[in-house]
Amino acid sequence: KRPDPSEGSKQLPPPPTKYTPHEQERQDVANLSGVPAYDEERQFPGLVQQKIDRKERHMKRCDEFTAYVDELASGIEQDVLEASRSMRDGLEQIDEELQKNYELLKSEPYLIPKSEDDLKDWLAELNRIVANRMAVITGLGDDLEKFEGFRAESIEKECRKLNKELISIAHQLPDEIEHIIEGHIDDLNNVLVSNRTSHV
């Protein structure tokens, strides 16, 4: 029987390394063949193009939202002007009628033949005219509230849609997107406040 060369010999442990485990891991990675060194100036055309595409989609959607807000504000402004003109026309007709009755109140030849019942009926008619005048003014306030309700409902729906789409595009952070939307809302609110103030 031939002696086994391994018999009688002991397995020696590997020599101690001069690196810590973390340093050894880095050294092992550095020794890998075929791994290119890190290049700070290296460009990634695919990622760059994705970033450009996201920015373009983001800006396009913001422009669409701005156009929507402008159109909505313009439409509401036009509705307010028409309601205001309608109120003025109604008040002019009622005031003209009141002025005629006022002139009659100063006419003795007209008043002297009137009976007490005639005067009571006349007073009731004057009260009706005044009530109509108040209704015309109140009607404008109701119209303004209606316009505000439509504005709030429309802009809230569109803002939710815009927020969802911009987050999906992921060109800017959610906080930045929120500031963009708030800016558009403030612009629209300023238009509405200006309209309401000018027609109070």
C-alpha positions in Angstrom: 0.0 0.0 0.0 1.3 3.3 -1.0 1.3 5.9 1.7 -1.3 8.7 1.2 0.6 12.0 1.0 -2.2 13.6 2.9 -1.8 11.3 5.8 0.1 12.7 8.6 -0.2 16.2 7.2 -2.5 18.9 8.7 -4.7 21.5 6.9 -3.2 24.8 7.6 -5.5 27.8 8.1 -5.2 30.7 5.7 -2.8 33.4 6.7 -4.4 36.3 8.5 -5.5 39.2 6.3 -4.3 42.7 6.8 -7.8 44.1 6.0 -10.9 44.4 8.1 -14.0 42.5 6.8 -15.4 45.7 5.3 -12.0 46.7 3.7 -11.6 43.1 2.4 -15.0 43.3 0.7 -14.0 46.5 -1.0 -10.7 45.0 -2.0 -12.4 42.0 -3.5 -14.7 44.2 -5.5 -11.7 46.2 -6.7 -9.9 43.1 -7.9 -12.8 42.0 -10.1 -11.9 41.9 -13.7 -14.0 43.6 -16.4 -15.6 46.1 -14.0 -15.1 49.7 -15.3 -14.0 52.3 -12.9 -16.5 55.0 -11.8 -16.7 57.9 -14.2 -18.3 61.1 -12.8 -18.7 62.5 -16.3 -20.4 59.5 -17.7 -23.8 60.3 -19.3 -26.8 58.1 -19.4 -28.7 59.2 -22.5 -31.8 57.0 -21.7 -32.2 58.5 -18.3 -31.6 62.0 -19.6 -34.3 61.6 -22.2 -36.7 60.2 -19.7 -36.1 63.3 -17.5 -36.7 65.6 -20.5 -39.9 63.7 -21.5 -41.2 64.0 -17.9 -40.5 67.7 -17.8 -42.3 68.3 -21.2 -45.3 66.3 -20.1 -45.4 68.1 -16.7 -45.2 71.5 -18.4 -47.8 70.6 -21.0 -50.3 69.5 -18.3 -49.7 72.6 -16.3 -50.3 74.7 -19.4 -53.5 72.8 -20.0 -54.6 73.4 -16.4 -53.8 77.1 -16.7 -55.8 77.4 -19.9 -58.7 75.7 -18.1 -58.5 78.0 -15.1 -58.3 81.1 -17.4 -61.3 79.9 -19.4 -63.3 79.2 -16.3 -62.5 82.6 -14.7 -63.3 84.3 -18.0 -66.7 82.5 -18.2 -67.6 83.3 -14.6 -66.6 86.9 -15.1 -68.8 87.2 -18.1 -71.7 85.6 -16.2 -71.2 88.1 -13.4 -71.3 91.0 -15.8 -74.5 89.8 -17.5 -76.1 89.2 -14.1 -75.1 92.7 -13.0 -76.5 94.3 -16.2 -79.7 92.4 -15.7 -80.0 93.7 -12.2 -79.3 97.3 -13.3 -82.0 97.1 -16.0 -84.5 95.7 -13.5 -83.7 98.4 -11.0 -84.0 101.1 -13.5 -87.5 100.0 -14.5 -88.7 99.7 -10.9 -87.1 103.0 -9.9 -88.9 104.7 -12.9 -92.2 103.2 -11.6 -91.5 104.4 -8.1 -90.7 107.9 -9.3 -94.0 108.1 -11.1 -95.9 107.1 -8.0 -93.8 109.6 -6.0 -94.9 112.4 -8.3 -98.5 111.4 -7.9 -98.1 111.6 -4.1 -97.2 115.2 -4.5 -100.2 116.0 -6.6 -103.2 117.3 -4.6 -105.6 117.1 -7.6 -104.8 113.4 -7.9 -105.0 112.6 -4.2 -108.1 114.6 -3.1 -110.7 112.5 -5.0 -109.2 109.2 -3.7 -111.0 107.3 -1.0 -109.4 105.7 2.0 -109.7 102.3 0.3 -108.1 103.7 -2.8 -105.1 105.0 -0.8 -104.8 101.6 1.0 -104.7 99.8 -2.3 -102.2 102.3 -3.6 -100.0 101.7 -0.5 -100.2 98.0 -1.1 -99.1 98.4 -4.7 -96.1 100.6 -3.6 -95.1 97.9 -1.1 -95.2 95.3 -3.9 -93.0 97.5 -6.1 -90.5 97.9 -3.3 -90.5 94.2 -2.6 -89.8 93.5 -6.2 -86.9 95.9 -6.1 -85.4 94.0 -3.1 -85.9 90.7 -4.9 -83.9 92.0 -7.9 -81.0 92.9 -5.6 -81.2 89.6 -3.8 -81.3 87.8 -7.1 -77.9 89.1 -8.0 -76.5 87.7 -4.7 -78.1 84.3 -5.4 -76.5 84.4 -8.9 -73.1 85.2 -7.4 -73.5 82.3 -4.9 -74.4 80.0 -7.8 -71.3 81.0 -9.8 -69.1 80.5 -6.7 -70.6 77.0 -6.2 -69.9 76.1 -9.8 -66.4 77.5 -9.6 -65.6 75.5 -6.5 -67.0 72.2 -7.8 -65.2 72.6 -11.2 -61.8 73.6 -9.8 -61.8 71.0 -7.1 -62.5 68.3 -9.7 -59.8 69.5 -12.0 -57.3 70.0 -9.2 -57.7 66.4 -8.1 -57.2 65.3 -11.7 -54.1 67.5 -12.1 -52.5 66.4 -8.8 -52.9 62.7 -9.8 -51.4 63.2 -13.2 -48.5 65.3 -12.1 -47.6 62.8 -9.3 -47.8 60.1 -12.0 -45.4 62.0 -14.3 -43.0 62.5 -11.3 -41.1 65.5 -12.6 -41.5 67.4 -9.3 -42.1 66.4 -5.7 -45.7 66.2 -4.3 -45.1 69.3 -2.1 -44.0 71.3 -5.1 -47.0 70.1 -7.1 -49.2 71.2 -4.2 -47.7 74.7 -4.4 -48.3 74.9 -8.1 -52.0 74.0 -7.7 -52.4 76.5 -4.8 -51.0 79.3 -7.0 -53.6 78.6 -9.7 -56.4 78.5 -7.1 -55.3 81.8 -5.6 -55.3 83.5 -9.0 -58.8 82.3 -9.7 -60.0 83.4 -6.2 -58.6 86.8 -6.7 -60.7 87.2 -9.9 -63.8 86.1 -8.0 -63.2 88.4 -5.1 -62.6 91.3 -7.5 -65.9 90.6 -9.3 -67.9 90.3 -6.1 -66.4 93.5 -4.7 -67.1 95.5 -7.8 -70.8 94.3 -7.8 -71.6 94.7 -4.1 
